[in-house]
Amino acid sequence: MTIVDVTPDRYAECLDVLRAGFATEVADFGITRENTPSNPAFWEDSAVAAVVGRGFDLFAVEQGGRIVGCAFIGPSKSRPDVWSLRHLAVDPTTRHAGYGAALVAEGARRARAAGAEVLAIGIVAENVRLSEWYRRLGFESIDKTAYPGLVFTVERMRLALTSI
């Protein structure tokens, strides 16, 4: 397993992982292209570059030269001590091999190295299994919010980087 920075020539590989990884969530929680077009399961080819263009770094975990998981990391625009980990996805055929935990650890390392005190995430609150997984990695729940137009509740979680 190797962590790599993703260059534009490999965005399509990450997009495939994002689409496949998030497809399992959309199937389980009633998310559709119509009710949540911003979900990575429905991203167009230019979406990865757009997230990078908003100031997020894209990194991935490779196994045998193949990208099997990826995530975006970047600073909060309003709070310099908080960084966000976004759109973490692992190819469903390679799950339960530690790739997701490796991505979280790398995101925490990068945020901490940049001076952040907190790593923040937002997940589908109804995905109890995912919430419990993040808790095992040291995250705590901040709140759960139902936003107009979304068919799910957003759980915001945080990892105190000073404690790890």
Buried (B, 14 or more C-beta within 10 A) or exposed (E): EEBBEBEEEBBEBBBBBBBBBBBBBBEEBEBEEEEBEEBBBBBEEEBBEEBBEEEBBBBBBBBEEEBBBBBBBBBEEEEEEBBBBBBBBBBEEBBEBBBBBBBBBBBBBBBBEEEBBBBBBBBBBBBEEBBEBBEEBBBEBBEBEEEEEBBBBBBBBBBEBEEE
